[in-house]
Each structure stands twice: as structure tokens, then as C-alpha cells.
Amino acid sequence: MTISEMLQQSAVLTFFGMTVVFIFLWFMIVCVNWVGKLVHKMGWDKDIQETENKFSVRQSGSVSPQVTAAISAAVSEYQQKEEIDHV
């Protein structure tokens, strides 16, 4: 078997291997999407929807003063720590 024949065989095997992987991944994506639609249609995701609604961000975009104070304190502490580390 010559080098050119081995290169040709390896190219064919590579092509078929990559094609099999591509088809398998495509099939998995289709199946996952189908199962997701089935779960949503059957209503089996109600507990997830309720949890998302409970912890969703307010539509107005306002942040409570306690959260603002906690973030400000954390940033201030981080900046002070960075100043000490660089000295």
C-alpha cells in the first residue's frame, strides 16, 4: 500500500467518521427539542414555571435599597483590599 493510498483511505475514514458524528449530534438536538416541546405541551414543567415567576426580576428594573447597600459595601471592601495588596 503506497502513501497516497493510505492518505486517501484516511481521508475517507475521516469524512465518514465526521459525518456519523454530525448526524448523531443533529439527531440528539432534534430529540431534545421534541422532548422539550412535549414536556411543555403536557404541562410537566409547571413547577419550573412557578419557580421562575417567583424569583424573576421585577419588570420595572428597580432594585431594593438593601441590595444596593450590600453591593456598595462589597465593592468598597474589594477596593480597599486591592489597595492593601498593591502597597
ROLOPA-337020 format. One line per field, with one value per atom (N, C-alpha, C, O, CB): residue number from 0; atom name; x, y, z. Coordinates in steps of 0.02 Angstrom, whole numbers, plus 50000, padded with zeros to 5 digits. Atoms other than C-alpha are relative to their C-alpha. Glycine has a CB too. Example, Ala and Ser with C-alpha at 12.3 -4.5 7.8 and 13.67 -1.06 7.14 Angstrom:
BEGIN
resi <- (0 | 0 | 0 | 0 | 0 | 1 | 1 | 1 | 1 | 1)
name <- (N | CA | C | O | CB | N | CA | C | O | CB)
u <- (50045 | 50615 | 50045 | 50097 | 49950 | 49958 | 50684 | 49961 | 49986 | 50020)
v <- (49941 | 49775 | 50060 | 50059 | 50001 | 49941 | 49947 | 50055 | 50110 | 50023)
w <- (50000 | 50390 | 50000 | 50033 | 50062 | 49997 | 50357 | 50037 | 50045 | 49929)
***
This chain:
BEGIN
resi <- (0 | 0 | 0 | 0 | 0 | 1 | 1 | 1 | 1 | 1 | 2 | 2 | 2 | 2 | 2 | 3 | 3 | 3 | 3 | 3 | 4 | 4 | 4 | 4 | 4 | 5 | 5 | 5 | 5 | 5 | 6 | 6 | 6 | 6 | 6 | 7 | 7 | 7 | 7 | 7 | 8 | 8 | 8 | 8 | 8 | 9 | 9 | 9 | 9 | 9 | 10 | 10 | 10 | 10 | 10 | 11 | 11 | 11 | 11 | 11 | 12 | 12 | 12 | 12 | 12 | 13 | 13 | 13 | 13 | 13 | 14 | 14 | 14 | 14 | 14 | 15 | 15 | 15 | 15 | 15 | 16 | 16 | 16 | 16 | 16 | 17 | 17 | 17 | 17 | 17 | 18 | 18 | 18 | 18 | 18 | 19 | 19 | 19 | 19 | 19 | 20 | 20 | 20 | 20 | 20 | 21 | 21 | 21 | 21 | 21 | 22 | 22 | 22 | 22 | 22 | 23 | 23 | 23 | 23 | 23 | 24 | 24 | 24 | 24 | 24 | 25 | 25 | 25 | 25 | 25 | 26 | 26 | 26 | 26 | 26 | 27 | 27 | 27 | 27 | 27 | 28 | 28 | 28 | 28 | 28 | 29 | 29 | 29 | 29 | 29 | 30 | 30 | 30 | 30 | 30 | 31 | 31 | 31 | 31 | 31 | 32 | 32 | 32 | 32 | 32 | 33 | 33 | 33 | 33 | 33 | 34 | 34 | 34 | 34 | 34 | 35 | 35 | 35 | 35 | 35 | 36 | 36 | 36 | 36 | 36 | 37 | 37 | 37 | 37 | 37 | 38 | 38 | 38 | 38 | 38 | 39 | 39 | 39 | 39 | 39 | 40 | 40 | 40 | 40 | 40 | 41 | 41 | 41 | 41 | 41 | 42 | 42 | 42 | 42 | 42 | 43 | 43 | 43 | 43 | 43 | 44 | 44 | 44 | 44 | 44 | 45 | 45 | 45 | 45 | 45 | 46 | 46 | 46 | 46 | 46 | 47 | 47 | 47 | 47 | 47 | 48 | 48 | 48 | 48 | 48 | 49 | 49 | 49 | 49 | 49 | 50 | 50 | 50 | 50 | 50 | 51 | 51 | 51 | 51 | 51 | 52 | 52 | 52 | 52 | 52 | 53 | 53 | 53 | 53 | 53 | 54 | 54 | 54 | 54 | 54 | 55 | 55 | 55 | 55 | 55 | 56 | 56 | 56 | 56 | 56 | 57 | 57 | 57 | 57 | 57 | 58 | 58 | 58 | 58 | 58 | 59 | 59 | 59 | 59 | 59 | 60 | 60 | 60 | 60 | 60 | 61 | 61 | 61 | 61 | 61 | 62 | 62 | 62 | 62 | 62 | 63 | 63 | 63 | 63 | 63 | 64 | 64 | 64 | 64 | 64 | 65 | 65 | 65 | 65 | 65 | 66 | 66 | 66 | 66 | 66 | 67 | 67 | 67 | 67 | 67 | 68 | 68 | 68 | 68 | 68 | 69 | 69 | 69 | 69 | 69 | 70 | 70 | 70 | 70 | 70 | 71 | 71 | 71 | 71 | 71 | 72 | 72 | 72 | 72 | 72 | 73 | 73 | 73 | 73 | 73 | 74 | 74 | 74 | 74 | 74 | 75 | 75 | 75 | 75 | 75 | 76 | 76 | 76 | 76 | 76 | 77 | 77 | 77 | 77 | 77 | 78 | 78 | 78 | 78 | 78 | 79 | 79 | 79 | 79 | 79 | 80 | 80 | 80 | 80 | 80 | 81 | 81 | 81 | 81 | 81 | 82 | 82 | 82 | 82 | 82 | 83 | 83 | 83 | 83 | 83 | 84 | 84 | 84 | 84 | 84 | 85 | 85 | 85 | 85 | 85 | 86 | 86 | 86 | 86 | 86)
name <- (N | CA | C | O | CB | N | CA | C | O | CB | N | CA | C | O | CB | N | CA | C | O | CB | N | CA | C | O | CB | N | CA | C | O | CB | N | CA | C | O | CB | N | CA | C | O | CB | N | CA | C | O | CB | N | CA | C | O | CB | N | CA | C | O | CB | N | CA | C | O | CB | N | CA | C | O | CB | N | CA | C | O | CB | N | CA | C | O | CB | N | CA | C | O | CB | N | CA | C | O | CB | N | CA | C | O | CB | N | CA | C | O | CB | N | CA | C | O | CB | N | CA | C | O | CB | N | CA | C | O | CB | N | CA | C | O | CB | N | CA | C | O | CB | N | CA | C | O | CB | N | CA | C | O | CB | N | CA | C | O | CB | N | CA | C | O | CB | N | CA | C | O | CB | N | CA | C | O | CB | N | CA | C | O | CB | N | CA | C | O | CB | N | CA | C | O | CB | N | CA | C | O | CB | N | CA | C | O | CB | N | CA | C | O | CB | N | CA | C | O | CB | N | CA | C | O | CB | N | CA | C | O | CB | N | CA | C | O | CB | N | CA | C | O | CB | N | CA | C | O | CB | N | CA | C | O | CB | N | CA | C | O | CB | N | CA | C | O | CB | N | CA | C | O | CB | N | CA | C | O | CB | N | CA | C | O | CB | N | CA | C | O | CB | N | CA | C | O | CB | N | CA | C | O | CB | N | CA | C | O | CB | N | CA | C | O | CB | N | CA | C | O | CB | N | CA | C | O | CB | N | CA | C | O | CB | N | CA | C | O | CB | N | CA | C | O | CB | N | CA | C | O | CB | N | CA | C | O | CB | N | CA | C | O | CB | N | CA | C | O | CB | N | CA | C | O | CB | N | CA | C | O | CB | N | CA | C | O | CB | N | CA | C | O | CB | N | CA | C | O | CB | N | CA | C | O | CB | N | CA | C | O | CB | N | CA | C | O | CB | N | CA | C | O | CB | N | CA | C | O | CB | N | CA | C | O | CB | N | CA | C | O | CB | N | CA | C | O | CB | N | CA | C | O | CB | N | CA | C | O | CB | N | CA | C | O | CB | N | CA | C | O | CB | N | CA | C | O | CB | N | CA | C | O | CB | N | CA | C | O | CB | N | CA | C | O | CB | N | CA | C | O | CB | N | CA | C | O | CB | N | CA | C | O | CB | N | CA | C | O | CB)
u <- (50043 | 50000 | 50045 | 50089 | 49951 | 49959 | 50075 | 49975 | 49921 | 50001 | 50018 | 50072 | 49937 | 49894 | 50059 | 50059 | 49945 | 49937 | 49884 | 50008 | 50058 | 49827 | 49982 | 49923 | 50014 | 50014 | 49845 | 49970 | 49924 | 50065 | 50028 | 49811 | 49928 | 49885 | 50042 | 50068 | 49658 | 49954 | 49898 | 49999 | 50040 | 49594 | 49988 | 49932 | 50034 | 50009 | 49623 | 49952 | 49913 | 50067 | 50047 | 49530 | 49928 | 49882 | 50019 | 50067 | 49382 | 49975 | 49917 | 50000 | 50020 | 49379 | 49985 | 49937 | 50055 | 50013 | 49391 | 49933 | 49894 | 50057 | 50063 | 49248 | 49940 | 49892 | 49998 | 50055 | 49136 | 49992 | 49936 | 50010 | 50004 | 49179 | 49969 | 49927 | 50069 | 50029 | 49140 | 49927 | 49887 | 50040 | 50070 | 48979 | 49957 | 49902 | 49993 | 50037 | 48922 | 49991 | 49936 | 50036 | 50006 | 48959 | 49952 | 49911 | 50070 | 50045 | 48869 | 49928 | 49885 | 50018 | 50068 | 48714 | 49976 | 49918 | 49996 | 50019 | 48714 | 49984 | 49934 | 50057 | 50013 | 48727 | 49936 | 49898 | 50060 | 50061 | 48591 | 49939 | 49890 | 50001 | 50054 | 48479 | 49988 | 49930 | 50015 | 50007 | 48512 | 49966 | 49923 | 50068 | 50031 | 48467 | 49926 | 49885 | 50036 | 50071 | 48305 | 49962 | 49907 | 49993 | 50035 | 48260 | 49991 | 49938 | 50039 | 50005 | 48297 | 49947 | 49908 | 50068 | 50051 | 48191 | 49931 | 49884 | 50013 | 50064 | 48050 | 49976 | 49918 | 50004 | 50018 | 48053 | 49982 | 49935 | 50058 | 50016 | 48055 | 49931 | 49893 | 50051 | 50067 | 47901 | 49947 | 49894 | 49994 | 50047 | 47815 | 49989 | 49932 | 50025 | 50005 | 47853 | 49958 | 49915 | 50070 | 50037 | 47788 | 49926 | 49882 | 50031 | 50069 | 47632 | 49961 | 49902 | 49998 | 50033 | 47591 | 49994 | 49957 | 50037 | 50005 | 47614 | 50043 | 50031 | 49930 | 49957 | 47750 | 50052 | 50090 | 50035 | 49951 | 47853 | 49968 | 49996 | 50037 | 50035 | 47729 | 50040 | 50042 | 49932 | 49961 | 47840 | 50059 | 50078 | 50025 | 49944 | 47985 | 49974 | 50006 | 50036 | 50029 | 47873 | 49982 | 49993 | 49939 | 50018 | 47811 | 50063 | 50063 | 49962 | 49937 | 47990 | 50028 | 50052 | 50051 | 49975 | 48042 | 49959 | 49987 | 50000 | 50042 | 47894 | 50013 | 50011 | 49926 | 49989 | 47933 | 50065 | 50067 | 50002 | 49935 | 48115 | 50018 | 50077 | 50052 | 49985 | 48101 | 50014 | 49990 | 49942 | 49983 | 48171 | 49939 | 49900 | 50060 | 50057 | 48045 | 50002 | 50056 | 49999 | 50004 | 47985 | 50023 | 50049 | 49929 | 49981 | 48018 | 50075 | 50101 | 49969 | 49928 | 48202 | 50027 | 50087 | 50025 | 49977 | 48208 | 50032 | 50013 | 49941 | 49964 | 48324 | 49986 | 49986 | 50078 | 50016 | 48284 | 50060 | 50117 | 49978 | 49945 | 48388 | 50047 | 50107 | 49973 | 49957 | 48453 | 50050 | 50109 | 49958 | 49955 | 48526 | 50052 | 50111 | 49960 | 49954 | 48603 | 50053 | 50112 | 49962 | 49953 | 48683 | 50049 | 50108 | 49963 | 49957 | 48751 | 50051 | 50110 | 49959 | 49953 | 48828 | 50051 | 50111 | 49962 | 49953 | 48904 | 50052 | 50111 | 49962 | 49954 | 48980 | 50050 | 50109 | 49962 | 49955 | 49052 | 50052 | 50110 | 49960 | 49953 | 49130 | 50050 | 50110 | 49962 | 49955 | 49203 | 50051 | 50110 | 49960 | 49955 | 49277 | 50051 | 50109 | 49961 | 49955 | 49350 | 50053 | 50112 | 49961 | 49953 | 49429 | 50052 | 50111 | 49964 | 49952 | 49507 | 50049 | 50108 | 49962 | 49957 | 49576 | 50051 | 50110 | 49959 | 49954 | 49652 | 50054 | 50111 | 49962 | 49951 | 49736 | 50051 | 50111 | 49965 | 49954 | 49813 | 50047 | 50106 | 49962 | 49959 | 49875 | 50053 | 50106 | 49956 | 49953 | 49960 | 50052 | 50100 | 49962 | 49952 | 50052 | 50060 | 50105 | 49967)
v <- (49941 | 50000 | 50062 | 50069 | 50000 | 49940 | 50166 | 50054 | 50049 | 50026 | 49944 | 50328 | 50035 | 50053 | 50050 | 49966 | 50406 | 49959 | 49988 | 50014 | 50042 | 50257 | 50005 | 50007 | 49928 | 49994 | 50270 | 50068 | 50073 | 49990 | 49933 | 50458 | 50003 | 50033 | 50053 | 50001 | 50428 | 49961 | 49984 | 49968 | 50039 | 50294 | 50038 | 50036 | 49933 | 49962 | 50404 | 50058 | 50074 | 50025 | 49946 | 50548 | 49974 | 50006 | 50034 | 50029 | 50435 | 49982 | 49996 | 49938 | 50019 | 50367 | 50063 | 50063 | 49959 | 49937 | 50544 | 50029 | 50051 | 50051 | 49972 | 50603 | 49961 | 49990 | 49999 | 50040 | 50457 | 50006 | 50008 | 49926 | 49992 | 50474 | 50066 | 50069 | 49995 | 49934 | 50660 | 50003 | 50036 | 50056 | 50001 | 50629 | 49963 | 49986 | 49967 | 50038 | 50498 | 50042 | 50043 | 49934 | 49958 | 50616 | 50057 | 50073 | 50028 | 49944 | 50761 | 49976 | 50009 | 50031 | 50026 | 50654 | 49982 | 49996 | 49939 | 50018 | 50589 | 50063 | 50064 | 49960 | 49938 | 50765 | 50034 | 50060 | 50048 | 49971 | 50829 | 49963 | 49994 | 50000 | 50042 | 50684 | 50015 | 50019 | 49926 | 49985 | 50722 | 50068 | 50075 | 49999 | 49934 | 50906 | 49997 | 50027 | 50051 | 50007 | 50860 | 49966 | 49987 | 49961 | 50036 | 50737 | 50043 | 50042 | 49937 | 49957 | 50860 | 50054 | 50068 | 50032 | 49950 | 50994 | 49970 | 50000 | 50033 | 50034 | 50870 | 49984 | 49995 | 49936 | 50016 | 50813 | 50064 | 50064 | 49962 | 49936 | 50995 | 50024 | 50048 | 50052 | 49980 | 51034 | 49955 | 49978 | 50000 | 50047 | 50877 | 50014 | 50014 | 49928 | 49985 | 50920 | 50063 | 50066 | 50008 | 49937 | 51097 | 49990 | 50016 | 50055 | 50011 | 51037 | 49960 | 49973 | 49964 | 50042 | 50907 | 50036 | 50013 | 49935 | 49962 | 51037 | 49973 | 49987 | 50003 | 50030 | 50940 | 50049 | 50032 | 49940 | 49951 | 51099 | 50056 | 50110 | 50030 | 49949 | 51193 | 50022 | 50082 | 49974 | 49981 | 51187 | 50044 | 50088 | 49937 | 49958 | 51262 | 50069 | 50119 | 49968 | 49935 | 51400 | 50039 | 50100 | 49991 | 49966 | 51440 | 50026 | 50082 | 49953 | 49978 | 51448 | 50060 | 50107 | 49943 | 49944 | 51563 | 50062 | 50117 | 49984 | 49942 | 51676 | 50027 | 50088 | 49981 | 49978 | 51681 | 50041 | 50091 | 49940 | 49969 | 51731 | 50044 | 50063 | 49948 | 49959 | 51835 | 50072 | 50094 | 49998 | 49930 | 52011 | 50043 | 50029 | 50024 | 49956 | 52148 | 50033 | 50049 | 50053 | 49971 | 52220 | 50072 | 50096 | 49995 | 49929 | 52399 | 50008 | 50062 | 50034 | 49996 | 52359 | 50032 | 50043 | 50038 | 49968 | 52438 | 49948 | 49890 | 50034 | 50043 | 52367 | 50027 | 50087 | 49997 | 49978 | 52371 | 50035 | 50020 | 49940 | 49965 | 52486 | 49954 | 49967 | 50052 | 50048 | 52337 | 49968 | 49959 | 49946 | 50029 | 52259 | 50051 | 50034 | 49973 | 49947 | 52424 | 50011 | 50019 | 50066 | 49991 | 52444 | 49942 | 49952 | 50008 | 50059 | 52266 | 50001 | 49984 | 49936 | 49996 | 52290 | 50054 | 50044 | 50012 | 49945 | 52457 | 49980 | 49996 | 50062 | 50022 | 52381 | 49949 | 49952 | 49970 | 50050 | 52234 | 50032 | 50013 | 49947 | 49966 | 52348 | 50039 | 50038 | 50046 | 49961 | 52461 | 49955 | 49972 | 50040 | 50047 | 52313 | 49972 | 49964 | 49943 | 50027 | 52243 | 50052 | 50035 | 49979 | 49947 | 52411 | 50011 | 50021 | 50065 | 49993 | 52427 | 49943 | 49953 | 50005 | 50058 | 52251 | 50005 | 49987 | 49936 | 49992 | 52287 | 50053 | 50045 | 50019 | 49949 | 52445 | 49973 | 49989 | 50061 | 50030 | 52347 | 49951 | 49949 | 49964 | 50049 | 52210 | 50032 | 50004 | 49954 | 49967 | 52333 | 50043 | 50066 | 50043 | 49958 | 52428 | 49961 | 49988 | 50030)
w <- (50000 | 50000 | 50000 | 50042 | 50062 | 50006 | 49947 | 50047 | 50077 | 49928 | 49956 | 50044 | 49975 | 50015 | 50006 | 50027 | 49927 | 50013 | 50027 | 49925 | 49985 | 49951 | 50074 | 50091 | 49981 | 49928 | 50140 | 50016 | 50058 | 50041 | 49990 | 50134 | 49976 | 50008 | 49965 | 50026 | 50027 | 50047 | 50060 | 49929 | 49954 | 50145 | 50065 | 50092 | 50015 | 49938 | 50297 | 49989 | 50034 | 50026 | 50014 | 50213 | 49997 | 50022 | 49933 | 50004 | 50175 | 50070 | 50087 | 49955 | 49932 | 50353 | 50042 | 50081 | 50034 | 49964 | 50424 | 49979 | 50022 | 49987 | 50024 | 50314 | 50027 | 50052 | 49923 | 49975 | 50363 | 50075 | 50101 | 49981 | 49927 | 50547 | 50019 | 50064 | 50030 | 49984 | 50549 | 49980 | 50013 | 49964 | 50022 | 50453 | 50051 | 50067 | 49931 | 49950 | 50579 | 50063 | 50092 | 50017 | 49940 | 50725 | 49988 | 50031 | 50020 | 50015 | 50639 | 50000 | 50029 | 49931 | 50003 | 50605 | 50071 | 50089 | 49954 | 49932 | 50784 | 50041 | 50076 | 50034 | 49963 | 50857 | 49976 | 50017 | 49994 | 50027 | 50741 | 50027 | 50048 | 49923 | 49974 | 50794 | 50074 | 50095 | 49990 | 49929 | 50978 | 50011 | 50054 | 50036 | 49994 | 50955 | 49983 | 50018 | 49954 | 50018 | 50867 | 50055 | 50073 | 49933 | 49947 | 51004 | 50063 | 50093 | 50018 | 49941 | 51145 | 49989 | 50034 | 50017 | 50015 | 51060 | 50002 | 50028 | 49932 | 50001 | 51033 | 50071 | 50088 | 49959 | 49931 | 51214 | 50038 | 50079 | 50036 | 49967 | 51273 | 49982 | 50025 | 49981 | 50021 | 51170 | 50030 | 50050 | 49923 | 49971 | 51232 | 50075 | 50098 | 49991 | 49929 | 51414 | 50011 | 50055 | 50032 | 49993 | 51391 | 49982 | 50015 | 49955 | 50021 | 51299 | 50051 | 50062 | 49933 | 49950 | 51432 | 50067 | 50111 | 50010 | 49938 | 51570 | 50056 | 50114 | 50022 | 49949 | 51660 | 50027 | 50072 | 49972 | 49978 | 51682 | 50041 | 50046 | 49940 | 49961 | 51791 | 50061 | 50076 | 50023 | 49941 | 51946 | 49981 | 50019 | 50037 | 50022 | 51847 | 49982 | 49999 | 49939 | 50017 | 51779 | 50063 | 50065 | 49956 | 49937 | 51955 | 50035 | 50061 | 50046 | 49969 | 52020 | 49964 | 49995 | 50002 | 50038 | 51879 | 50013 | 50019 | 49925 | 49986 | 51912 | 50070 | 50080 | 49993 | 49932 | 52098 | 50006 | 50042 | 50047 | 49993 | 52076 | 49941 | 49934 | 50008 | 50058 | 51917 | 50023 | 50075 | 49950 | 49987 | 51912 | 49988 | 49942 | 49956 | 50008 | 51932 | 49931 | 49906 | 50055 | 50067 | 51767 | 49999 | 49949 | 49974 | 49999 | 51822 | 50002 | 49985 | 50061 | 49999 | 51844 | 50064 | 50070 | 49941 | 49938 | 52017 | 50046 | 50046 | 50035 | 49953 | 52147 | 50070 | 50081 | 49985 | 49933 | 52331 | 50032 | 50013 | 50044 | 49968 | 52442 | 50037 | 50042 | 50048 | 49965 | 52541 | 49952 | 49969 | 50035 | 50049 | 52384 | 49978 | 49971 | 49939 | 50020 | 52332 | 50054 | 50038 | 49986 | 49945 | 52504 | 50004 | 50016 | 50066 | 49997 | 52502 | 49943 | 49954 | 49996 | 50056 | 52329 | 50011 | 49998 | 49933 | 49987 | 52378 | 50053 | 50046 | 50023 | 49948 | 52535 | 49973 | 49991 | 50059 | 50028 | 52438 | 49954 | 49955 | 49961 | 50045 | 52306 | 50040 | 50024 | 49951 | 49958 | 52439 | 50034 | 50036 | 50053 | 49967 | 52533 | 49950 | 49966 | 50033 | 50051 | 52372 | 49981 | 49973 | 49938 | 50018 | 52327 | 50055 | 50040 | 49985 | 49944 | 52500 | 50002 | 50015 | 50066 | 50000 | 52489 | 49944 | 49953 | 49994 | 50056 | 52319 | 50014 | 49994 | 49937 | 49983 | 52385 | 50048 | 50042 | 50031 | 49951 | 52530 | 49965 | 49980 | 50057 | 50035 | 52413 | 49956 | 49946 | 49959 | 50046 | 52296 | 50035 | 50004 | 49951 | 49963 | 52433 | 50021 | 50053 | 50061)
***
